Amino acid sequence: MLLLAGCLAPPKLAVSLASPANGSSVLSITPTLMWGGGGAATYRLMVAKDNNFQSLVVDVNNIGDVSYTIPSGKLSGGTQYYWKVLARQGNQVSNWTAPWSFFTPGGVSPPSTGTVRVSATLDGAPWTGSVNYSVSGPFSDTDNSVPWNFNSVPIGTYAVTYNYGGPAGASLASITPGPSLELAAGSTAHFVLNFQRQSSSSIKIAATLNGAPWSGSVSYSLTGPFKDADVVVPQTLNNMPTGTYTLTYNSGGPSGAVLSSISPSPTQTLASNSGIVYTLNFSTVSASNLSVTAFYNGVAWTGPVLYSLSGPINNNYTSVPLQLKNATPGTYYINYKGGGPTGATLGNIAPGQSLVLPSGGSAGFILNYYAQQQTGNVVVDATLNGSPWSGMVIYTLSGPFQSNDNQLPRTYNSVPVGNYSLTYNGGGPAGAVLTSITPAPTQSLSGGRTIGFNLNFTAQPSTGTISVNAMVDGQPWMTQPGSGPISYTVSGPAFDSGGTIPGTFSSKPAGLYTLSYNSGGPIGATLTSISPAPTQNLAPGGSIQYTLQFTGQPKGYVTVEATLDGQPWSGSVGYVLQGPYVESGSSAPRNFANAPQGSYSVQYTAGGPPQSSFVGVSPPSQTLPAGGSITFTLMFHFESGVGPGPMPGPIPFPPAPEPEPENGLPLLGK
């Protein structure tokens, strides 16, 4: 026999449902569905409210596992659902399984929902386009466009994270009203991604010699929102912050030339996405020429000035500008005596008090005047918990006068008037944090006045508070008589344990703490989670809170019936139902609803059919599953000739104790 293996058809895919069992009840509205498959790569699951799968609530494809947990919000409580699965392997697709059904627990509804919206702006105007971002919270997703609505998502806390993309040439400036928002039922949490175009503002420094462009070595300084000093022109500074800038000439330039002006002005204002140009205008003078010129706030100035020159030429002069042609080469000194622009002071003489006039060349003194400013005093000190403190603190004082310092207290006398700002950089009292700068971090100094900056430090506590609470089915729960005991442990820099809810642990050292659940809690409930997380960081002086989240188990039914010689009998009879909770009965048959799971038994006390004797209870004890039901039978036998019993009439037995309620609702009842 010749076997052609390559011609054999691959084994047919098959899949079979496994759990929950067909027709059974699940314990929550987020059950896990499980099935078995013959090596399939992926599976498709459908869940519907009808066995024809016309009313779909779940349709998930490409499942890579043999189980799937239905997300919150898909199923409702007290409802029958149908489900089926098919398998896929390459080009092979199996048949759908025969549908199975399950019942969700009653009294449970999906959580309320709302809408998460993400939109964007560009320079304050609405913008639509491609941008990649992530939404995280009770519902999580990643999307690539704005605006976009995520509809019917569970309520809770949501956060938006920007990944990449957005308007070309722009960057993300902020997410408003914040990167994290709380979504309430039926409402919309709206995140706005705010983009701004990147600034392209620039400053150019150029030079001319006798009106023609010139490049070379020249020393100058630029002051304003951005400060720079350089020794070459032309120079272009890109991506500059907007604001008012001033260019100051220091020295250098074309050989044999002097600076005649800075155009269009030494002080200019740079606007957003624009540019300004400074031009240093030089002009040549005849060989071996010595000059004296003056500038007032960077602008060429002409007027009376008293000064003298000494060196190869010695003479007194009374005005500027001065041009000494064919001056003798050598070293010259200038002595300023007075004069200049009204209300101005001489700031400096460039290039200095002396210069060298080369043979056949040119050189000049420049008197730089500035508007005279009044002065005042600035005091910087510190407090610790409201009391004066001195020591090492790193800070920056900026304004017309600037200083970087590291010691307090400090007084700056006779500084120019104007606006001053104090910036804290580090240091201060050990174990303390800066809480404020009073009366304000920025203040205005006027002539003859004193302003003070107070760095206020507060000693940082080294301990904090830990609190432990509990919820059952979304409602607060606390330990009280009949509620059930509880045991939990808090571990970290300090160790402690508790047996009451709510629990508070004070004066705990700062650090990372973990809450561990040991046992107990609301009777008939199980722990499902610890929120916001089992492990949290306790900051100095802060507090953290743990919440033990319990879910109540489905309640069941206990039925007590009676028979007389094997035939059903109804009437007055006394008995006590004993189990997780105890309750008495005075008639049969009778149903006890809302019973928690556990082991139960029935104890006969009195009464029953007349002229009969009590035989026993069948069965003697039973275990009630969560959400299930059990039945006890009180068995009686008719006794001929036996005198009438105590029935009918009141049953002489003491009432059983009233069971403790759970969450304010009776667990047992008629």
TIZASE-579743 format. One line per field, with one value per residue (C-alpha): x, y, z; residue in one letter. Coordinates in steps of 0.001 Angstrom, whole numbers, padded with zeros to 6 digits. Each point is the difference from the previous one (the first is absolute). Layout:
BEGIN
c1 = (X, ...)
c2 = (Y, ...)
c3 = (Z, ...)
residuo = (A, ...)
This chain:
BEGIN
c1 = (000000, 001393, -000818, 000198, 000422, -000027, -003495, -001572, -002469, 000893, -002064, -003229, -000057, -002337, -000830, -002144, -001456, 001227, -001107, -002371, -002115, -002984, -002975, 001989, 000170, 003164, 001106, 000514, -000809, 003648, 000311, 002875, -001127, 002236, 000127, 002276, 001515, 002048, 003079, -001777, 001920, -002882, -003633, -003133, -002545, -003601, -002294, -003645, -003294, -001664, 000998, -000225, 002719, -001961, 000405, 003807, 001689, 003525, 001658, 003786, 002320, 003657, 000030, 003351, -001007, -002637, -001702, -001444, -001137, -002989, 000767, -002058, -002998, -000875, -002399, -002991, -001072, -002776, 000248, 000464, 002747, 001017, 003570, 001886, 003576, 001682, 003703, 002284, 003376, 001407, -002663, -001904, -003082, -001934, -003746, -001628, -000488, -003550, -001058, 000073, -001733, 000698, -001868, 001461, -000692, -003105, 000055, 003200, 000084, 002868, 001760, -001131, 001770, 000980, 002059, 003712, 000742, 003434, 000460, 002856, 000844, 002797, 000977, -003399, -002145, -001723, 002133, -000877, 002523, 002280, 001461, 000792, -001133, -001074, -003045, 000347, -002440, -002932, 000110, 003318, 000741, 002462, -001173, 001537, -002341, -001808, -002687, -001208, -002698, 000258, -003687, -001664, 003194, -000134, 000117, 003139, 003336, 001495, 003389, 001181, 003644, 001377, 002246, 000933, -001357, -002117, 000211, 003165, 002575, -001822, 000554, -002367, -000214, -002609, -002970, -003010, -001785, 002547, 001549, -002265, -003779, -002869, -002814, -003431, -003011, -001660, 002605, 002968, 003655, 001545, 003790, 001476, 003507, 001352, 002720, 002086, 002062, 003701, 001442, 002307, 000975, 003594, 002532, 002730, 003098, 001767, 002533, 000851, 003174, -000610, -003508, 001084, -000538, 002961, 000817, 002646, 000952, -001888, -000945, -003608, -002590, -003717, -002290, -003719, -002096, 003036, 003566, 003020, 003486, 001918, 003057, -000979, -002483, -002231, -001754, -003574, -001712, -003054, -002988, 000398, -002541, -002044, 000616, 002147, 003715, 002956, 003284, 003143, 003268, 003101, 003018, 001516, -001289, 001640, 003618, 000348, -003730, -002186, -003621, -002249, -003440, -002130, -003020, -002927, 000380, 002068, -003280, -002669, -003003, -000175, -003532, -001096, 000943, 001852, 003557, 002026, 003375, 002719, 002589, 003295, 000979, 003736, 001759, 003695, 002000, 003241, 003198, 001183, -003222, -001109, -003706, -002188, -003739, -002941, -003125, -003088, -001909, 001664, -000768, 002681, -000041, 001508, 000501, 002173, 002350, 003060, 002991, 003702, 002353, 003557, 002777, 001638, -002633, -000992, -003057, -003401, -003266, -003590, -002180, -000490, 000485, 003714, 002098, 003780, 001386, 003618, 000445, 003362, -000059, 000447, -001835, -002749, -001887, -003373, -001095, -003761, -000894, -003735, -002828, -001941, -003761, -002262, -001134, 002441, 003022, 003152, -000199, 003378, 002688, 000785, 002434, 001280, 001888, 002843, 000554, 002798, -000199, 001903, 002110, -002132, -003098, -002953, -001218, -002646, -001479, -003760, -001815, -003083, -002699, -003181, -003140, 000623, -001948, -000941, 001043, -001451, 000692, -000967, -000035, -000220, -000603, -001691, -002282, -000440, -003490, -000514, 003230, 003064, 002588, 003486, 002142, 000791, -002671, 000683, -002026, 000059, -000943, -000834, -000936, 001933, 002550, 000676, 001647, 000438, 000508, -000027, -000233, -002815, -000751, 001435, -000414, 000726, 000472, -000294, -001257, -001883, -003759, -002288, -001696, 001861, -000718, 001373, 000388, 000676, 002483, 000746, 001215, -001642, -000665, 000569, -003226, -002035, -001654, -000588, -003702, -000069, 001907, -001645, -001306, 000478, 002729, -000033, 000001, 000609, 002806, -000423, 002599, 001095, -002104, 000780, -001754, 000337, -000304, -000794, 000676, -002412, 000947, -002137, 001456, -001220, -001576, 001588, -003165, -003469, -003332, -001314, -003733, -001786, -003659, -002220, -002862, -002391, -001845, 000888, -001336, 002120, 000488, 001297, 000555, -002829, -001835, -001141, 001852, 002802, 003636, 002859, 003780, 002557, 003661, 001840, 003698, 002744, 002384, -002264, -002127, -003500, -003175, -003678, -003293, -002442, -001381, 000524, 003562, 002481, 003763, 001547, 003600, 001344, 003438, -000100, 000667, -001573, -002784, -001942, -003405, -000521, -003456, 000107, -003576, -003533, -002072, -003723, -001723, -000969, 002419, 003428, 002861, 000313, 002596, 001860, -000264, 001597, 002875, 001283, 003354, 000157, 002619, -000536, 001518, 001292, -002938, -002397, -002574, -000994, -003238, -000658, -003502, -000743, -002546, -002323, -002658, -003005, -000641, -003372, -002578, -002037, -003201, -000644, -003407, -001446, -002830, -001844, -001428, -002418, 000770, 001681, -002827, 000415, -001426, -000414, -000740, 001475, 003320, 002960, 003636, 003252, 002056, 003680, 002933, 002007, -003074, -002693, -003748, -003052, -003137, -003535, -001572, 000709, 000558, 002050, 002734, 002967, 001393, 003308, 001900, 003814, 001837, 001131, -001065, -003576, -002088, -003530, -000813, -003598, -001376, -003765, -003317, -000934, -003011, -002432, 000331, 003412, 003575, 003084, 002210, 002944, 001336, 001060, 002768, 001550, 002253, 000770, 002382, -001612, 002023, 000208, -003244, -001390, -002827, -000447, -003049, -000448, -002939, -001469, -001329, -002976, -001760, -003680, -000373, -003440, -001237, 002488, -001634, -000285, 003199, 000469, -001203, -001782, 000897, 003097, 003254, 001679, 003620, 002088, 000621, 003381, 002344, -000444, 002829, 002354, -000625, 002569, 000281, -003239, -002115, -001316, 001745, -002857, -003712, -003354)
c2 = (000000, 003412, 002806, 003516, 002094, 003240, -000699, -000534, 002674, 001691, -001059, 001974, 002686, -000544, 001982, -000895, 002159, -000710, 002541, 001243, -003111, 000219, 001515, 000839, 003245, 002117, 001949, 003426, 002026, -000254, -003812, -001830, -002278, -003014, -002507, -002686, -000017, -002216, 002201, 002920, 003251, 002318, -000146, 002085, 000390, 001195, 000710, 000953, 000324, -002485, -003408, 001302, 002568, 002891, 002110, -000078, 001473, -001406, -000857, -000402, -001356, -001090, -001226, -001717, -001939, -002594, 002360, 003514, 002191, 002148, 003677, 002026, 001729, -002711, -002174, 000761, -001728, -002616, -000815, -003173, 000224, -002355, -000489, -001893, -000238, -000884, -000734, 001245, -001391, 001590, -000426, -002574, 001049, -002348, -000183, 002015, -001950, -000777, 002979, -000272, 002304, 001446, 002195, 003145, 000660, 002041, 003513, 000914, 002654, 001161, 003097, 003393, 001345, 003294, 001460, 000790, 002612, 000972, 003093, 002351, 003660, 001710, 003388, 000144, -000895, -003422, -002431, -003308, -002575, -002909, -000295, -003119, -000083, -002522, 000004, -001970, -000671, -002397, -000080, 000208, 000590, 001644, 002163, 001951, 002906, 002940, 000833, -003412, -001229, -003189, -000662, -002093, -000571, -000848, 002887, 000650, 001835, 000330, 001282, 001008, -000428, 001692, -002344, 001767, 001859, 003112, 003168, 000298, 002336, 000124, -001547, -000956, 002843, -001392, -002323, 001851, 000083, -002635, -003316, -001819, 000453, -001662, -001359, 000071, -002043, 001451, 002778, 000733, 000307, 002288, 000043, 002725, -000435, 003544, 000376, 003115, 000809, 000085, 003508, 000979, 003435, 001022, 002763, 000893, 002086, 001438, 002747, 002530, 001880, 003331, -001235, -003330, -003406, -001103, -003261, -000681, 000210, 002385, -000316, 000719, -001035, -000745, 000345, -000736, -003151, -001806, 001164, -000569, 001352, -000590, 001157, -000485, 001455, -000782, -002244, -001384, -001289, -002197, -001078, 002965, 000850, 003102, 003238, 003145, -000343, 002437, -000315, 001533, 000495, -000890, 000176, -001067, 000342, 000903, 001110, 003753, 000582, 001195, -000820, 002785, -001468, -003078, -000079, 000039, 000299, -001634, -001020, -001893, -002235, -003524, -001247, -003625, -001661, 003101, 001324, 003079, 001131, 001995, 001671, 001267, 002865, 000710, 002789, 000492, 003092, 001276, -001692, 000481, 001619, 000090, 000446, 000462, -000754, -000518, -002220, 000517, -003240, -001404, 002971, 002385, 003251, 003429, 002642, 001518, -002304, 000954, -002315, 000009, -002080, -000787, -001746, 001155, 002780, 001668, 002260, 000757, -000283, 001104, -001921, -003148, -001237, 000814, -000849, 000521, -000572, -000916, -000589, -001256, -003813, -001332, -000745, 002421, 000404, 001641, 001684, 000637, 003039, 000554, 000882, -002146, -000464, 001617, -002456, -002667, -001665, -001270, -003774, -000799, 001155, -002414, -001527, 001315, 002849, -000445, -001083, -000280, 002091, -001935, 001682, 000684, -001291, 001231, -000437, 001577, 000298, -000586, 001537, -002155, 001847, -001469, 001542, 000670, -002373, 000474, -002735, -001933, -003081, -003663, -002306, -003795, -002075, -003232, -001507, -003543, -000728, 003747, 000733, 001761, -002384, 000522, -002355, -001237, 000495, 000128, 002714, 002456, 003688, 001374, 003491, 003197, -001456, -003758, -002358, -003722, -000636, -002845, 001592, 001586, 002565, 002330, 003754, 001640, 003760, 002770, -002179, 001552, 000389, -002269, -003393, -002758, -003736, -002591, -003621, -002795, -002577, -002280, -000330, 001242, -001577, -003762, -001984, 003042, 001095, 003471, 000819, 003631, 003160, 002984, 002554, -001087, -001592, 003148, 003519, 003542, 002072, 003785, 002656, 000208, -003023, -003489, -003194, -003352, -003556, -002554, -003661, -001852, -003590, -002549, -003023, -003057, -002669, -003418, -002019, -000349, -001757, -003241, -000733, -003201, -000104, -002598, -000116, -002832, 000181, 003702, 000861, 000897, -002847, 000050, -002545, -000212, -002758, -002617, 001528, -002562, 000351, 001151, -000252, 001946, 001022, 003216, -000493, 002412, 002231, -000921, -003121, -000097, -002073, 000751, -001698, 002885, 002056, 002892, -000197, 002841, -000266, 003334, 001249, -002567, 000624, 001159, -002622, -002772, -001975, -003129, -001061, -003777, -001503, -003022, -001152, 000945, 002902, 000290, -003345, -001523, 002187, -000429, 002476, 001010, 002797, 002546, 003553, 002173, -002545, -002483, 001849, 003774, 002596, 001945, 003472, 001898, 001780, -001647, -002748, -003017, -001960, -003624, -001248, -003734, -000656, -002946, -001557, -001680, -003570, -000817, -000984, -003168, -001549, -002489, -001784, -001870, -002468, -002666, -003466, -002277, -003615, 001073, 002269, 003806, 001746, 003698, 001662, 001397, -001461, 001479, -000321, 001959, 000407, -000006, 000972, 003136, 001810, -001359, 000514, -001767, -001189, -000747, -001608, -002282, 000288, 003214, 001663, 001924, 002356, 001941, -002759, 000135, -003107, -002467, -003055, -000049, -002322, 000081, -000713, -001016, 001658, -000701, -000404, -001881, -002084, -000992, -003575, -000383, -000378, 001699, -002433, 002221, 002529, -001055, 000580, 000859, 002713, 001499, 002466, 002924, 001104, 003669, 000914, -003536, -001602, -002930, -001657, -001575, -002321, -000387, -003573, -001017, -003366, -000347, -001862, -001727, 000486, 002748, 002890, 003274, 001986, 003672, 000966, 002058, 002986, 002007, -001910, 000167, 000754, 003126, 002131, -000331, 002971, 002539, -000411, 002871, 001880, 000374, 003421, 001019, -002741, -003213, -003111, -002351, 000529, -001519)
c3 = (000000, -001009, 002466, -001477, 003146, -001904, -001259, 003405, 001107, 003310, 003003, 000278, 002647, 002919, 003124, 003025, 002779, 003527, 002636, 001331, -000333, -002327, 001818, 003155, 001935, 000113, 003060, -001605, -003094, -001115, -000257, -001676, -002871, -000769, -002830, -001468, -003482, -002233, -000430, -001602, -000402, 000860, 001082, -000467, 002812, -000185, 002974, -000530, 001817, -002402, -001336, -003578, 000829, -001415, 003159, 000357, 003072, -000640, -003342, 000386, -002701, -000017, 003615, 000507, 003125, 000953, 002425, 000015, 002895, -000937, 000745, 002427, -001527, -002544, 002037, 002198, 003193, 000162, -003720, -002071, -002648, -002826, -001256, -002704, -001342, -003308, -000664, -002765, -001176, -003131, -002685, 002047, 001931, 002291, 000389, 002760, 003195, 001069, 002146, 003776, 002440, 003429, 002485, 001567, 003700, 000763, 001352, -001864, -002684, -002169, 001270, -001199, -003073, -001549, -002862, -000199, -002683, -001293, -002190, -000868, -000576, -001928, 001388, 001755, -003045, -000479, -002023, -001702, -001136, 000832, 003501, 001993, 003632, 002642, 002283, 003247, 002822, 000449, -003824, -001876, -003676, -002403, -002889, -002887, -000734, 001597, 000768, 001176, 002389, 002053, 000658, 002722, 001987, 003729, 002438, 002031, -000233, -003494, -001177, -003484, -001038, -003135, -002000, -003252, -003020, -000212, -002120, -002102, 001531, 003323, 003408, 002811, 002521, 002422, 000549, 001421, 002331, 001116, -001082, 002503, 000322, 001865, -002212, 001661, -001126, -003086, -000355, -002278, 001034, -002634, -000471, -002231, -001457, -000426, -002644, -000717, -003044, 000757, 000085, -002853, 001323, -000750, 000696, -002502, 000785, -003067, -000706, -002680, -000823, -001651, -000936, -001566, 001675, 002102, 001822, 002552, 003653, 002269, 003692, 000994, 002611, -000391, 003041, 000386, 000536, -001483, 000685, -002217, -000665, -003218, -001952, -003622, -002522, -001761, 002552, 000025, 003169, -000719, 002111, 002300, 002743, -000688, 001896, 000057, -000860, 000190, -001939, 001548, -001945, 002021, -002289, -003285, -003529, -003327, 000301, -000172, 000577, 002876, 000873, -001172, 000863, 000676, -002289, -000048, 003807, 002756, 001697, -001953, 000788, -001450, -000773, -000373, -003319, -001197, -000140, 000873, -001383, 001717, -002228, 001443, -002314, -000181, -001887, -000793, 000988, -001390, 001020, 003578, 001066, 003658, 000841, 003057, -000443, 002352, 000123, 002153, 000648, -003130, -002272, -001290, 002001, -000587, 002683, 002725, 001906, 002085, -000427, -000702, -002139, 000963, -001873, -003182, 000120, 003290, -000039, 001577, -001957, 000558, -002513, -002031, -002634, -000355, -003065, 000201, -003477, -000536, 003724, 001165, 000442, 003524, 003231, 000976, 003300, 000579, 003239, 000242, 002131, -000483, -002316, -002388, -000597, 002610, 002678, -001190, 001533, -001669, -000058, -001538, -002421, -002840, -000631, 003373, 001648, -002504, -003597, -002530, -003177, -002672, -002633, -003039, 001807, 002021, 003559, 002169, 003466, 000371, 002979, 000764, 001968, 001474, 001459, 003666, 002237, 003604, 002375, 002904, 002135, -000371, 003032, -000268, 003153, 001077, 002639, 001272, 001323, 000371, 001911, -001502, -001447, -001431, -002023, -003493, -002678, -003755, -001728, -002902, 000210, -003438, -001150, -000746, 002423, -000086, 002464, 000629, 003706, 002533, 003436, 001995, 001262, -002668, -000692, -003372, 000467, -002605, -002829, -002956, 000303, -002044, 000145, 001842, 000135, 002412, -001153, 002505, -001362, 002978, 003563, 003166, 003416, 000140, -000230, -001051, -003249, -001435, 000320, -001204, -000819, 001654, -000537, -003660, -002171, -002218, 001461, -001175, 001580, -000054, 000802, 003621, 000976, 001285, -001090, 001710, -001266, 002718, -000805, 002267, 000820, 001831, 001779, -001834, 002237, -000294, 000650, -001488, 000461, -001502, -000032, -000992, -001091, -001648, -002485, -000787, -003308, -000187, 003479, 003062, 002469, 003557, 002719, 002514, 001872, -002511, -002972, 000083, 001165, -002260, 000089, -002058, 000203, -000904, -000777, -001054, 001968, 002937, 000567, 001456, -000165, 000424, 000728, -000314, -002891, -000279, 001276, 000473, 000555, 000987, 000193, -002459, -001557, -003612, -002662, -002079, 001728, -001019, 001347, 000213, 000553, 002308, 000594, 000935, -001184, -000739, 000517, -003312, -002001, -001590, -000490, -003655, 000135, 002117, -001353, -001103, 000275, 002604, 000055, 000468, 000946, 003222, -000336, 003043, 001599, -002437, 000149, -002067, 000014, -000849, -000823, 000148, -002745, 000804, -002218, 001648, -000963, -001559, 002661, -000136, 001396, 002805, 000006, 003003, -000774, 002033, -000732, 001898, -000752, -003232, -001205, -000165, 003036, 000775, 003284, 003187, 001092, 001884, -001099, -000208, -003218, 000959, -002220, -000869, 001376, 002334, -000300, 001435, -001781, 001201, -003054, -002921, -002838, 000165, -002144, 001459, -002668, -000208, 001770, -000288, -001092, 002654, 002014, 001385, 002220, 001457, 003680, 000822, 003142, 000303, -001763, -003132, -001123, 002832, 001333, -001628, 001103, -001393, -001938, -001131, -002498, -003485, -000767, 003376, -001537, -003404, -001631, -001774, -003033, -000933, -001734, 000363, 001963, 002443, 001633, 003470, 000818, 003522, 000084, 002250, 000620, 000912, 003306, 000460, 003533, 000774, 001780, -001827, -000068, 000647, -003477, -001023, 002075, 000858, -000017, 003399, -000881, 000481, -003089, -001646, 000053, -002804, -002599, -000609, -003264, -002760, -001638, 001728, -001704, 001632, -001219, 000880, -000386, -000865)
residuo = (M, L, L, L, A, G, C, L, A, P, P, K, L, A, V, S, L, A, S, P, A, N, G, S, S, V, L, S, I, T, P, T, L, M, W, G, G, G, G, A, A, T, Y, R, L, M, V, A, K, D, N, N, F, Q, S, L, V, V, D, V, N, N, I, G, D, V, S, Y, T, I, P, S, G, K, L, S, G, G, T, Q, Y, Y, W, K, V, L, A, R, Q, G, N, Q, V, S, N, W, T, A, P, W, S, F, F, T, P, G, G, V, S, P, P, S, T, G, T, V, R, V, S, A, T, L, D, G, A, P, W, T, G, S, V, N, Y, S, V, S, G, P, F, S, D, T, D, N, S, V, P, W, N, F, N, S, V, P, I, G, T, Y, A, V, T, Y, N, Y, G, G, P, A, G, A, S, L, A, S, I, T, P, G, P, S, L, E, L, A, A, G, S, T, A, H, F, V, L, N, F, Q, R, Q, S, S, S, S, I, K, I, A, A, T, L, N, G, A, P, W, S, G, S, V, S, Y, S, L, T, G, P, F, K, D, A, D, V, V, V, P, Q, T, L, N, N, M, P, T, G, T, Y, T, L, T, Y, N, S, G, G, P, S, G, A, V, L, S, S, I, S, P, S, P, T, Q, T, L, A, S, N, S, G, I, V, Y, T, L, N, F, S, T, V, S, A, S, N, L, S, V, T, A, F, Y, N, G, V, A, W, T, G, P, V, L, Y, S, L, S, G, P, I, N, N, N, Y, T, S, V, P, L, Q, L, K, N, A, T, P, G, T, Y, Y, I, N, Y, K, G, G, G, P, T, G, A, T, L, G, N, I, A, P, G, Q, S, L, V, L, P, S, G, G, S, A, G, F, I, L, N, Y, Y, A, Q, Q, Q, T, G, N, V, V, V, D, A, T, L, N, G, S, P, W, S, G, M, V, I, Y, T, L, S, G, P, F, Q, S, N, D, N, Q, L, P, R, T, Y, N, S, V, P, V, G, N, Y, S, L, T, Y, N, G, G, G, P, A, G, A, V, L, T, S, I, T, P, A, P, T, Q, S, L, S, G, G, R, T, I, G, F, N, L, N, F, T, A, Q, P, S, T, G, T, I, S, V, N, A, M, V, D, G, Q, P, W, M, T, Q, P, G, S, G, P, I, S, Y, T, V, S, G, P, A, F, D, S, G, G, T, I, P, G, T, F, S, S, K, P, A, G, L, Y, T, L, S, Y, N, S, G, G, P, I, G, A, T, L, T, S, I, S, P, A, P, T, Q, N, L, A, P, G, G, S, I, Q, Y, T, L, Q, F, T, G, Q, P, K, G, Y, V, T, V, E, A, T, L, D, G, Q, P, W, S, G, S, V, G, Y, V, L, Q, G, P, Y, V, E, S, G, S, S, A, P, R, N, F, A, N, A, P, Q, G, S, Y, S, V, Q, Y, T, A, G, G, P, P, Q, S, S, F, V, G, V, S, P, P, S, Q, T, L, P, A, G, G, S, I, T, F, T, L, M, F, H, F, E, S, G, V, G, P, G, P, M, P, G, P, I, P, F, P, P, A, P, E, P, E, P, E, N, G, L, P, L, L, G, K)
